[in-house]
Amino acid sequence: MFELTGQVALVTGSSRGIGYEAAKALSRQGATVVLNGRDAAGLQAAADALRQDGGDVHTAVFDVADVDVARAAVDALLQSLGSIDIFFANAGVQHREPLASYALADFERIVFTNLTAQWALGRHLAAAMASRGHGRIIFTGSITALQGRRDITAYTAAKAALHGIVRQWAAELADSGVTVNAVAPGYIRTELTQALWEDEQFNSWLKDRVPQKRWGSPQDVAAAVVYLAARESGFVTGQVLAVDGGTTAVL
């Protein structure tokens, strides 16, 4: 099950963390993977590690927030690889600031990168997938779009809208063979959450709040991505799958 040989997967934000582990998991199931990031050196190191693991790996250096460059890079990949069957839109940014002092410029930057840029690149790939009659689009959402948390107003707004896009795109693309879903990670120990897992007070709160009493790992999310990327999930679309140790299931 979940055999992905012959398929090509583009994973944005994949030089580390959730993106890297998802790319590794997809590769181990047989997919050709394209790693993406802004830092060429970091991306190359990640690609080398996956190749040592036996993967067929390519790299594409671009910033998803530079929409024109990102679309041109995808066009080049389509020309060289023939198709992109799986798109895991994982790249994202965060800014933590109390609402009263949250600058409009920061709000617009976070929303653009986490929402508008994802819409633009996903839409570009959706057209190519629909023309072939098959595709898997998976976004990285967030449990903060399901339950509120202070100091991340722009991130929450962007992810909540992204969850809405999952449902709307699923309705619009369902008859084209393209499924659209999202994973909504809970508290996952990555560089993006470093400020939190280095905070002893927050760690104490997390152990009381999360039913499994632990941080999630990028591998936990990667397993969900593989399922949503596989042909076996073909009747699953428009869904947001929380990978959160039960956090959103309990009060």
Accessible surface in RSA format (square Angstrom, percent):
REM  Atomic radii and reference values for relative SASA: ProtOr
REM  Chains: A
REM  Algorithm: Lee & Richards
REM  Probe-radius: 1.40
REM  Slices: 20
REM RES _ NUM      All-atoms   Total-Side   Main-Chain    Non-polar    All polar
REM                ABS   REL    ABS   REL    ABS   REL    ABS   REL    ABS   REL
RES MET A   1   170.48  88.3 111.26  73.6  59.21 141.0  77.13  65.6  93.35 123.7
RES PHE A   2    59.09  29.6  59.09  36.6   0.00   0.0  59.09  35.8   0.00   0.0
RES GLU A   3   107.90  61.9  95.83  72.5  12.06  28.7  53.87 104.2  54.02  44.1
RES LEU A   4     0.00   0.0   0.00   0.0   0.00   0.0   0.00   0.0   0.00   0.0
RES THR A   5    96.35  68.5  74.95  76.0  21.40  51.0  64.62  86.8  31.72  48.0
RES GLY A   6    71.36  88.0   0.00   N/A  71.36  88.0  40.20 110.3  31.16  69.8
RES GLN A   7    11.64   6.5  11.38   8.3   0.26   0.6   8.37  17.8   3.26   2.5
RES VAL A   8    12.52   8.2  12.52  11.3   0.00   0.0  12.52  10.9   0.00   0.0
RES ALA A   9     0.00   0.0   0.00   0.0   0.00   0.0   0.00   0.0   0.00   0.0
RES LEU A  10     0.00   0.0   0.00   0.0   0.00   0.0   0.00   0.0   0.00   0.0
RES VAL A  11     0.00   0.0   0.00   0.0   0.00   0.0   0.00   0.0   0.00   0.0
RES THR A  12     0.41   0.3   0.41   0.4   0.00   0.0   0.39   0.5   0.02   0.0
RES GLY A  13    24.87  30.7   0.00   N/A  24.87  30.7  19.14  52.5   5.73  12.8
RES SER A  14     0.00   0.0   0.00   0.0   0.00   0.0   0.00   0.0   0.00   0.0
RES SER A  15    36.91  31.2  22.58  30.1  14.33  33.0   3.17   6.7  33.74  47.3
RES ARG A  16   146.11  61.3 139.48  71.1   6.63  15.8  42.05  57.5 104.05  63.1
RES GLY A  17    24.58  30.3   0.00   N/A  24.58  30.3  15.08  41.4   9.50  21.3
RES ILE A  18    22.88  13.0  19.28  14.4   3.60   8.7  19.28  13.9   3.60   9.8
RES GLY A  19     0.11   0.1   0.00   N/A   0.11   0.1   0.00   0.0   0.11   0.2
RES TYR A  20    34.52  16.1  34.52  19.6   0.00   0.0  26.13  19.6   8.39  10.3
RES GLU A  21    26.00  14.9  24.70  18.7   1.31   3.1   2.84   5.5  23.16  18.9
RES ALA A  22     0.00   0.0   0.00   0.0   0.00   0.0   0.00   0.0   0.00   0.0
RES ALA A  23     0.00   0.0   0.00   0.0   0.00   0.0   0.00   0.0   0.00   0.0
RES LYS A  24    46.83  22.8  46.83  28.7   0.00   0.0  10.39   9.4  36.44  38.8
RES ALA A  25    24.12  22.2  18.19  28.1   5.93  13.5  23.05  32.5   1.07   2.8
RES LEU A  26     0.00   0.0   0.00   0.0   0.00   0.0   0.00   0.0   0.00   0.0
RES SER A  27    14.35  12.1   4.50   6.0   9.84  22.7   0.85   1.8  13.50  18.9
RES ARG A  28   151.21  63.5 115.31  58.8  35.90  85.5  46.75  63.9 104.46  63.3
RES GLN A  29    56.76  31.7  52.45  38.3   4.31  10.3   6.73  14.3  50.03  37.9
RES GLY A  30    32.13  39.6   0.00   N/A  32.13  39.6  19.55  53.6  12.58  28.2
RES ALA A  31     2.53   2.3   0.00   0.0   2.53   5.8   0.08   0.1   2.45   6.5
RES THR A  32    24.27  17.3  24.06  24.4   0.21   0.5   3.22   4.3  21.04  31.8
RES VAL A  33     0.00   0.0   0.00   0.0   0.00   0.0   0.00   0.0   0.00   0.0
RES VAL A  34     0.00   0.0   0.00   0.0   0.00   0.0   0.00   0.0   0.00   0.0
RES LEU A  35     0.00   0.0   0.00   0.0   0.00   0.0   0.00   0.0   0.00   0.0
RES ASN A  36     2.02   1.4   2.02   2.0   0.00   0.0   0.00   0.0   2.02   2.0
RES GLY A  37     9.63  11.9   0.00   N/A   9.63  11.9   9.63  26.4   0.00   0.0
RES ARG A  38   164.57  69.1 137.72  70.2  26.85  63.9  40.68  55.6 123.90  75.1
RES ASP A  39    87.89  61.6  80.64  80.3   7.25  17.2  39.05  91.9  48.85  48.7
RES ALA A  40    59.05  54.3  51.25  79.1   7.80  17.8  51.54  72.6   7.52  19.9
RES ALA A  41    76.76  70.6  60.49  93.3  16.27  37.0  69.64  98.1   7.12  18.8
RES GLY A  42    25.18  31.1   0.00   N/A  25.18  31.1  22.42  61.5   2.76   6.2
RES LEU A  43     0.61   0.3   0.61   0.4   0.00   0.0   0.61   0.4   0.00   0.0
RES GLN A  44    81.31  45.5  80.62  58.9   0.69   1.6  39.91  85.0  41.40  31.4
RES ALA A  45    62.16  57.1  50.47  77.9  11.69  26.6  56.09  79.0   6.06  16.1
RES ALA A  46     6.40   5.9   1.18   1.8   5.22  11.9   5.98   8.4   0.42   1.1
RES ALA A  47     0.00   0.0   0.00   0.0   0.00   0.0   0.00   0.0   0.00   0.0
RES ASP A  48    62.06  43.5  60.07  59.8   1.99   4.7  20.95  49.3  41.11  41.0
RES ALA A  49    43.10  39.6  33.17  51.2   9.93  22.6  36.25  51.1   6.85  18.1
RES LEU A  50     1.17   0.6   0.86   0.6   0.30   0.8   0.86   0.6   0.30   0.8
RES ARG A  51   100.45  42.2  85.66  43.7  14.79  35.2  47.47  64.9  52.98  32.1
RES GLN A  52   161.23  90.2 121.85  89.1  39.39  93.8  46.88  99.8 114.35  86.7
RES ASP A  53    63.88  44.7  31.82  31.7  32.05  75.8  16.23  38.2  47.64  47.5
RES GLY A  54    68.89  85.0   0.00   N/A  68.89  85.0  35.67  97.9  33.22  74.4
RES GLY A  55    15.64  19.3   0.00   N/A  15.64  19.3   4.19  11.5  11.45  25.6
RES ASP A  56    80.51  56.4  70.13  69.8  10.38  24.5  33.88  79.7  46.63  46.5
RES VAL A  57     7.57   5.0   0.00   0.0   7.57  18.2   0.00   0.0   7.57  20.5
RES HIS A  58    63.47  34.7  60.98  42.4   2.49   6.4  39.07  40.3  24.40  28.4
RES THR A  59    48.43  34.4  25.40  25.8  23.03  54.9   1.38   1.9  47.05  71.1
RES ALA A  60    12.11  11.1   5.20   8.0   6.91  15.7  12.11  17.1   0.00   0.0
RES VAL A  61    76.84  50.6  49.19  44.5  27.65  66.6  49.19  42.7  27.65  75.0
RES PHE A  62     8.39   4.2   0.13   0.1   8.26  21.5   7.52   4.6   0.87   2.5
RES ASP A  63    48.85  34.2  44.89  44.7   3.96   9.4  14.96  35.2  33.89  33.8
RES VAL A  64     8.61   5.7   6.54   5.9   2.07   5.0   6.54   5.7   2.07   5.6
RES ALA A  65    31.02  28.5  19.54  30.2  11.48  26.1  19.98  28.1  11.04  29.3
RES ASP A  66    68.75  48.2  61.70  61.4   7.05  16.7  19.69  46.3  49.06  48.9
RES VAL A  67    28.97  19.1  24.52  22.2   4.44  10.7  25.26  21.9   3.71  10.1
RES ASP A  68   100.79  70.6  91.75  91.3   9.04  21.4  33.03  77.7  67.77  67.6
RES VAL A  69    73.85  48.6  70.65  64.0   3.20   7.7  73.22  63.6   0.63   1.7
RES ALA A  70     0.84   0.8   0.84   1.3   0.00   0.0   0.84   1.2   0.00   0.0
RES ARG A  71    74.78  31.4  74.78  38.1   0.00   0.0  11.34  15.5  63.44  38.4
RES ALA A  72    60.60  55.7  50.40  77.8  10.20  23.2  54.54  76.8   6.07  16.1
RES ALA A  73    22.93  21.1  13.81  21.3   9.12  20.8  21.53  30.3   1.41   3.7
RES VAL A  74     0.00   0.0   0.00   0.0   0.00   0.0   0.00   0.0   0.00   0.0
RES ASP A  75    68.64  48.1  62.79  62.5   5.86  13.8  26.71  62.9  41.93  41.8
RES ALA A  76    60.26  55.4  50.78  78.4   9.47  21.6  56.70  79.8   3.56   9.4
RES LEU A  77    16.81   9.4  16.60  11.9   0.21   0.5  16.81  11.8   0.00   0.0
RES LEU A  78    35.79  19.9  29.50  21.1   6.29  15.8  29.77  20.9   6.02  16.2
RES GLN A  79   162.52  90.9 130.52  95.4  31.99  76.2  47.63 101.4 114.89  87.1
RES SER A  80    86.47  73.1  47.28  63.1  39.19  90.3  50.11 106.7  36.36  50.9
RES LEU A  81    46.13  25.7  19.68  14.1  26.45  66.5  24.42  17.2  21.71  58.4
RES GLY A  82    55.66  68.6   0.00   N/A  55.66  68.6  32.87  90.2  22.79  51.0
RES SER A  83    19.68  16.6  19.68  26.3   0.00   0.0   7.72  16.4  11.96  16.8
RES ILE A  84     0.39   0.2   0.00   0.0   0.39   0.9   0.00   0.0   0.39   1.1
RES ASP A  85    16.84  11.8  16.84  16.8   0.00   0.0   0.29   0.7  16.56  16.5
RES ILE A  86     0.00   0.0   0.00   0.0   0.00   0.0   0.00   0.0   0.00   0.0
RES PHE A  87     0.69   0.3   0.69   0.4   0.00   0.0   0.69   0.4   0.00   0.0
RES PHE A  88     0.00   0.0   0.00   0.0   0.00   0.0   0.00   0.0   0.00   0.0
RES ALA A  89     2.51   2.3   0.00   0.0   2.51   5.7   0.00   0.0   2.51   6.6
RES ASN A  90    20.40  14.1  12.75  12.3   7.65  18.4   0.13   0.3  20.27  19.6
RES ALA A  91    16.90  15.5  11.93  18.4   4.98  11.3  14.66  20.6   2.25   5.9
RES GLY A  92    33.01  40.7   0.00   N/A  33.01  40.7   6.51  17.9  26.50  59.4
RES VAL A  93    33.38  22.0  31.65  28.7   1.73   4.2  33.38  29.0   0.00   0.0
RES GLN A  94    35.96  20.1  11.58   8.5  24.38  58.0   6.17  13.1  29.79  22.6
RES HIS A  95    46.25  25.3  42.12  29.3   4.13  10.6  31.79  32.8  14.46  16.8
RES ARG A  96    82.93  34.8  61.04  31.1  21.89  52.1  40.13  54.9  42.80  25.9
RES GLU A  97    52.31  30.0  50.96  38.6   1.35   3.2   5.36  10.4  46.95  38.3
RES PRO A  98    64.18  46.8  63.55  57.9   0.64   2.3  64.18  53.0   0.00   0.0
RES LEU A  99   134.48  74.9 120.86  86.5  13.63  34.3 121.13  85.1  13.36  35.9
RES ALA A 100   111.15 102.2  65.10 100.5  46.05 104.8  76.57 107.8  34.58  91.6
RES SER A 101    65.69  55.5  41.41  55.3  24.28  55.9  47.76 101.7  17.93  25.1
RES TYR A 102    25.44  11.9   3.61   2.1  21.83  56.8   3.61   2.7  21.83  26.9
RES ALA A 103    48.56  44.6  38.61  59.6   9.95  22.6  47.92  67.5   0.63   1.7
RES LEU A 104   126.13  70.2 115.17  82.4  10.96  27.6 118.52  83.2   7.61  20.5
RES ALA A 105    72.33  66.5  62.04  95.7  10.29  23.4  64.85  91.3   7.48  19.8
RES ASP A 106    35.63  25.0  35.58  35.4   0.05   0.1   0.50   1.2  35.13  35.0
RES PHE A 107    67.70  33.9  67.70  41.9   0.00   0.0  67.70  41.0   0.00   0.0
RES GLU A 108    98.42  56.5  91.94  69.6   6.48  15.4  36.17  70.0  62.25  50.8
RES ARG A 109   112.04  47.0 102.65  52.3   9.39  22.4  69.11  94.5  42.93  26.0
RES ILE A 110     0.00   0.0   0.00   0.0   0.00   0.0   0.00   0.0   0.00   0.0
RES VAL A 111    28.25  18.6  28.25  25.6   0.00   0.0  28.25  24.5   0.00   0.0
RES PHE A 112    80.02  40.0  79.04  49.0   0.98   2.5  79.89  48.4   0.13   0.4
RES THR A 113    13.38   9.5  13.38  13.6   0.00   0.0   5.69   7.6   7.69  11.6
RES ASN A 114     0.34   0.2   0.01   0.0   0.33   0.8   0.28   0.7   0.06   0.1
RES LEU A 115    32.26  18.0  32.26  23.1   0.00   0.0  32.26  22.7   0.00   0.0
RES THR A 116    55.17  39.2  52.57  53.3   2.60   6.2  38.18  51.3  17.00  25.7
RES ALA A 117     0.58   0.5   0.00   0.0   0.58   1.3   0.00   0.0   0.58   1.5
RES GLN A 118     5.81   3.2   5.18   3.8   0.63   1.5   3.44   7.3   2.37   1.8
RES TRP A 119   107.13  43.0 107.13  51.9   0.00   0.0  89.59  47.8  17.55  28.5
RES ALA A 120     7.98   7.3   6.62  10.2   1.36   3.1   7.44  10.5   0.54   1.4
RES LEU A 121     4.26   2.4   3.92   2.8   0.34   0.9   4.08   2.9   0.18   0.5
RES GLY A 122     0.00   0.0   0.00   N/A   0.00   0.0   0.00   0.0   0.00   0.0
RES ARG A 123   130.46  54.8 127.49  65.0   2.97   7.1  24.62  33.6 105.84  64.1
RES HIS A 124    51.39  28.1  45.71  31.8   5.68  14.5  34.52  35.6  16.87  19.6
RES LEU A 125     0.21   0.1   0.21   0.1   0.00   0.0   0.21   0.1   0.00   0.0
RES ALA A 126     7.31   6.7   7.29  11.2   0.02   0.0   7.31  10.3   0.00   0.0
RES ALA A 127    68.81  63.3  52.93  81.7  15.87  36.1  61.97  87.3   6.84  18.1
RES ALA A 128    21.83  20.1  13.82  21.3   8.00  18.2  21.16  29.8   0.67   1.8
RES MET A 129     0.06   0.0   0.06   0.0   0.00   0.0   0.06   0.1   0.00   0.0
RES ALA A 130    35.08  32.3  21.04  32.5  14.05  32.0  21.29  30.0  13.80  36.5
RES SER A 131    96.19  81.3  50.85  67.9  45.33 104.4  50.99 108.6  45.20  63.3
RES ARG A 132    96.97  40.7  60.72  31.0  36.25  86.3  61.24  83.7  35.73  21.7
RES GLY A 133    43.70  53.9   0.00   N/A  43.70  53.9  23.91  65.6  19.79  44.3
RES HIS A 134    30.32  16.6  30.04  20.9   0.29   0.7  21.53  22.2   8.80  10.2
RES GLY A 135     0.00   0.0   0.00   N/A   0.00   0.0   0.00   0.0   0.00   0.0
RES ARG A 136     9.27   3.9   9.27   4.7   0.00   0.0   0.20   0.3   9.06   5.5
RES ILE A 137     0.58   0.3   0.00   0.0   0.58   1.4   0.00   0.0   0.58   1.6
RES ILE A 138     0.80   0.5   0.80   0.6   0.00   0.0   0.80   0.6   0.00   0.0
RES PHE A 139     0.00   0.0   0.00   0.0   0.00   0.0   0.00   0.0   0.00   0.0
RES THR A 140    11.74   8.4  11.34  11.5   0.40   0.9  11.34  15.2   0.40   0.6
RES GLY A 141     0.70   0.9   0.00   N/A   0.70   0.9   0.00   0.0   0.70   1.6
RES SER A 142     7.16   6.1   7.16   9.6   0.00   0.0   1.75   3.7   5.41   7.6
RES ILE A 143     9.58   5.4   9.55   7.1   0.03   0.1   9.55   6.9   0.03   0.1
RES THR A 144    16.46  11.7  14.74  14.9   1.72   4.1  15.16  20.4   1.30   2.0
RES ALA A 145    23.92  22.0   0.00   0.0  23.92  54.4   1.05   1.5  22.87  60.6
RES LEU A 146    90.74  50.5  56.44  40.4  34.30  86.2  61.34  43.1  29.41  79.1
RES GLN A 147    67.32  37.6  58.24  42.6   9.08  21.6  35.27  75.1  32.05  24.3
RES GLY A 148    74.99  92.5   0.00   N/A  74.99  92.5  32.57  89.4  42.42  95.0
RES ARG A 149    82.00  34.4  59.79  30.5  22.21  52.9  17.02  23.3  64.99  39.4
RES ARG A 150   175.66  73.8 155.79  79.4  19.88  47.3  73.91 101.0 101.75  61.7
RES ASP A 151    46.45  32.5  37.35  37.2   9.10  21.5   7.30  17.2  39.16  39.1
RES ILE A 152     3.43   2.0   3.06   2.3   0.37   0.9   3.11   2.2   0.32   0.9
RES THR A 153    44.70  31.8  33.51  34.0  11.20  26.7  20.94  28.1  23.76  35.9
RES ALA A 154     0.00   0.0   0.00   0.0   0.00   0.0   0.00   0.0   0.00   0.0
RES TYR A 155    23.28  10.9  23.28  13.2   0.00   0.0   6.50   4.9  16.78  20.7
RES THR A 156    33.10  23.5  33.10  33.6   0.00   0.0  32.49  43.6   0.61   0.9
RES ALA A 157    44.34  40.8  29.98  46.3  14.35  32.7  38.81  54.6   5.53  14.7
RES ALA A 158     0.38   0.4   0.00   0.0   0.38   0.9   0.38   0.5   0.00   0.0
RES LYS A 159     6.65   3.2   6.65   4.1   0.00   0.0   0.01   0.0   6.64   7.1
RES ALA A 160    44.03  40.5  34.59  53.4   9.44  21.5  36.07  50.8   7.96  21.1
RES ALA A 161    41.21  37.9  27.17  41.9  14.03  31.9  37.93  53.4   3.28   8.7
RES LEU A 162     1.07   0.6   1.07   0.8   0.00   0.0   1.07   0.7   0.00   0.0
RES HIS A 163     5.51   3.0   5.51   3.8   0.00   0.0   3.23   3.3   2.27   2.6
RES GLY A 164    25.54  31.5   0.00   N/A  25.54  31.5  21.45  58.9   4.08   9.1
RES ILE A 165    28.42  16.2  26.77  19.9   1.65   4.0  27.62  19.9   0.80   2.2
RES VAL A 166     0.00   0.0   0.00   0.0   0.00   0.0   0.00   0.0   0.00   0.0
RES ARG A 167   136.77  57.4 128.88  65.7   7.89  18.8  57.19  78.2  79.58  48.2
RES GLN A 168    92.66  51.8  86.05  62.9   6.61  15.7  56.66 120.6  35.99  27.3
RES TRP A 169    19.12   7.7  19.12   9.3   0.00   0.0   9.92   5.3   9.20  14.9
RES ALA A 170     6.73   6.2   5.86   9.0   0.87   2.0   6.15   8.7   0.58   1.5
RES ALA A 171    84.96  78.1  51.31  79.2  33.66  76.6  62.18  87.6  22.78  60.3
RES GLU A 172   117.86  67.7  95.20  72.0  22.66  53.9  39.62  76.6  78.23  63.9
RES LEU A 173    27.98  15.6  27.98  20.0   0.00   0.0  27.98  19.7   0.00   0.0
RES ALA A 174    59.54  54.7  36.94  57.0  22.60  51.4  39.47  55.6  20.07  53.2
RES ASP A 175   141.80  99.3  99.87  99.4  41.94  99.2  51.80 121.9  90.00  89.8
RES SER A 176    25.34  21.4  13.77  18.4  11.57  26.7  24.74  52.7   0.61   0.8
RES GLY A 177    33.40  41.2   0.00   N/A  33.40  41.2  27.33  75.0   6.07  13.6
RES VAL A 178     1.79   1.2   0.00   0.0   1.79   4.3   0.02   0.0   1.77   4.8
RES THR A 179     9.68   6.9   9.68   9.8   0.00   0.0   8.85  11.9   0.84   1.3
RES VAL A 180     0.00   0.0   0.00   0.0   0.00   0.0   0.00   0.0   0.00   0.0
RES ASN A 181     1.00   0.7   1.00   1.0   0.00   0.0   0.23   0.6   0.77   0.7
RES ALA A 182     0.04   0.0   0.00   0.0   0.04   0.1   0.00   0.0   0.04   0.1
RES VAL A 183     0.00   0.0   0.00   0.0   0.00   0.0   0.00   0.0   0.00   0.0
RES ALA A 184     0.00   0.0   0.00   0.0   0.00   0.0   0.00   0.0   0.00   0.0
RES PRO A 185    12.36   9.0   9.43   8.6   2.93  10.7   9.43   7.8   2.93  18.2
RES GLY A 186    12.75  15.7   0.00   N/A  12.75  15.7   0.40   1.1  12.35  27.7
RES TYR A 187    28.42  13.3  22.80  13.0   5.62  14.6  15.34  11.5  13.08  16.1
RES ILE A 188     6.66   3.8   6.29   4.7   0.37   0.9   6.29   4.5   0.37   1.0
RES ARG A 189   121.90  51.2 112.38  57.3   9.52  22.7  31.94  43.7  89.96  54.5
RES THR A 190    21.05  15.0  12.51  12.7   8.54  20.4  16.19  21.7   4.87   7.4
RES GLU A 191   104.59  60.0  87.40  66.1  17.19  40.9  38.46  74.4  66.13  54.0
RES LEU A 192    87.41  48.7  69.25  49.5  18.16  45.7  74.74  52.5  12.67  34.1
RES THR A 193    19.90  14.2  19.78  20.1   0.12   0.3  19.90  26.7   0.00   0.0
RES GLN A 194    71.93  40.2  71.69  52.4   0.24   0.6  11.29  24.0  60.64  46.0
RES ALA A 195    71.05  65.3  48.84  75.4  22.21  50.5  56.42  79.5  14.63  38.8
RES LEU A 196    24.57  13.7  24.57  17.6   0.00   0.0  24.57  17.3   0.00   0.0
RES TRP A 197    54.52  21.9  44.37  21.5  10.15  23.8  44.37  23.7  10.15  16.5
RES GLU A 198   108.00  62.0  75.89  57.4  32.11  76.5  33.05  63.9  74.95  61.2
RES ASP A 199    62.74  44.0  55.37  55.1   7.37  17.4  14.85  35.0  47.89  47.8
RES GLU A 200   153.32  88.0 143.40 108.5   9.91  23.6  58.43 113.0  94.89  77.5
RES GLN A 201   151.12  84.5 141.19 103.2   9.93  23.6  50.62 107.8 100.50  76.2
RES PHE A 202    14.62   7.3  10.63   6.6   3.99  10.4  14.22   8.6   0.41   1.2
RES ASN A 203    32.34  22.3  32.11  31.0   0.23   0.5  16.19  39.0  16.14  15.6
RES SER A 204    66.31  56.0  58.43  78.0   7.88  18.2  30.72  65.4  35.58  49.9
RES TRP A 205    96.00  38.5  90.34  43.7   5.66  13.3  70.39  37.5  25.61  41.6
RES LEU A 206     1.28   0.7   1.28   0.9   0.00   0.0   1.28   0.9   0.00   0.0
RES LYS A 207   117.83  57.5 117.08  71.8   0.75   1.8  59.46  53.5  58.37  62.2
RES ASP A 208   118.06  82.7  89.69  89.3  28.37  67.1  26.45  62.3  91.61  91.4
RES ARG A 209    54.30  22.8  46.32  23.6   7.98  19.0  24.39  33.3  29.91  18.1
RES VAL A 210     4.31   2.8   4.02   3.6   0.29   0.7   4.06   3.5   0.25   0.7
RES PRO A 211    61.33  44.7  30.95  28.2  30.37 110.4  42.45  35.0  18.88 117.3
RES GLN A 212   106.60  59.6  83.70  61.2  22.90  54.5  31.26  66.5  75.33  57.1
RES LYS A 213   126.53  61.7 114.41  70.2  12.12  28.8  85.38  76.8  41.15  43.8
RES ARG A 214   113.09  47.5 105.13  53.6   7.96  19.0  56.25  76.9  56.84  34.4
RES TRP A 215    31.97  12.8  21.83  10.6  10.15  23.8  21.83  11.6  10.15  16.5
RES GLY A 216    14.60  18.0   0.00   N/A  14.60  18.0  10.69  29.3   3.91   8.8
RES SER A 217    35.55  30.0  34.57  46.1   0.98   2.2  29.26  62.3   6.28   8.8
RES PRO A 218    20.04  14.6  20.04  18.3   0.00   0.0  20.04  16.5   0.00   0.0
RES GLN A 219    98.25  54.9  92.53  67.6   5.72  13.6  47.14 100.3  51.11  38.8
RES ASP A 220    47.65  33.4  37.05  36.9  10.60  25.1  13.49  31.7  34.16  34.1
RES VAL A 221     0.00   0.0   0.00   0.0   0.00   0.0   0.00   0.0   0.00   0.0
RES ALA A 222     3.34   3.1   3.34   5.2   0.00   0.0   3.34   4.7   0.00   0.0
RES ALA A 223    66.11  60.8  52.38  80.8  13.73  31.2  58.62  82.5   7.49  19.8
RES ALA A 224    12.99  11.9   6.02   9.3   6.96  15.8  12.28  17.3   0.71   1.9
RES VAL A 225     0.00   0.0   0.00   0.0   0.00   0.0   0.00   0.0   0.00   0.0
RES VAL A 226    14.72   9.7  14.72  13.3   0.00   0.0  14.72  12.8   0.00   0.0
RES TYR A 227    79.49  37.1  78.78  44.8   0.71   1.9  57.25  43.0  22.24  27.4
RES LEU A 228     3.52   2.0   3.11   2.2   0.40   1.0   3.11   2.2   0.40   1.1
RES ALA A 229     0.16   0.1   0.00   0.0   0.16   0.4   0.00   0.0   0.16   0.4
RES ALA A 230     0.05   0.0   0.05   0.1   0.00   0.0   0.05   0.1   0.00   0.0
RES ARG A 231   145.36  61.0 131.48  67.0  13.88  33.0  54.41  74.4  90.96  55.1
RES GLU A 232    83.42  47.9  47.86  36.2  35.56  84.7  34.59  66.9  48.83  39.9
RES SER A 233     0.41   0.3   0.23   0.3   0.18   0.4   0.15   0.3   0.26   0.4
RES GLY A 234    37.40  46.1   0.00   N/A  37.40  46.1  17.15  47.1  20.25  45.4
RES PHE A 235   207.12 103.6 184.35 114.2  22.77  59.3 186.85 113.3  20.27  58.0
RES VAL A 236    39.45  26.0  36.64  33.2   2.81   6.8  39.41  34.2   0.04   0.1
RES THR A 237    42.96  30.6  31.65  32.1  11.31  26.9  31.65  42.5  11.31  17.1
RES GLY A 238    12.17  15.0   0.00   N/A  12.17  15.0   4.72  13.0   7.44  16.7
RES GLN A 239    97.61  54.6  96.37  70.4   1.24   3.0  24.25  51.6  73.36  55.6
RES VAL A 240    40.00  26.3  10.95   9.9  29.05  70.0  10.95   9.5  29.05  78.8
RES LEU A 241    74.05  41.2  71.42  51.1   2.63   6.6  74.05  52.0   0.00   0.0
RES ALA A 242    34.80  32.0  15.76  24.3  19.04  43.3  15.76  22.2  19.04  50.4
RES VAL A 243    26.51  17.4  21.67  19.6   4.84  11.7  25.82  22.4   0.68   1.9
RES ASP A 244    17.58  12.3   7.22   7.2  10.36  24.5   6.05  14.2  11.52  11.5
RES GLY A 245    26.41  32.6   0.00   N/A  26.41  32.6  13.49  37.0  12.93  29.0
RES GLY A 246    25.59  31.6   0.00   N/A  25.59  31.6  20.62  56.6   4.97  11.1
RES THR A 247     3.75   2.7   3.75   3.8   0.00   0.0   3.48   4.7   0.27   0.4
RES THR A 248    41.97  29.8  17.41  17.6  24.56  58.5   6.87   9.2  35.09  53.1
RES ALA A 249    85.86  78.9  46.47  71.7  39.39  89.6  56.54  79.6  29.32  77.7
RES VAL A 250    64.40  42.4  55.37  50.1   9.03  21.8  62.92  54.7   1.48   4.0
RES LEU A 251   212.99 118.6 158.51 113.4  54.48 137.0 179.91 126.4  33.08  89.0
END  Absolute sums over single chains surface
CHAIN  1 A    11330.9       8750.9       2579.9       6329.7       5001.2
END  Absolute sums over all chains
TOTAL         11330.9       8750.9       2579.9       6329.7       5001.2
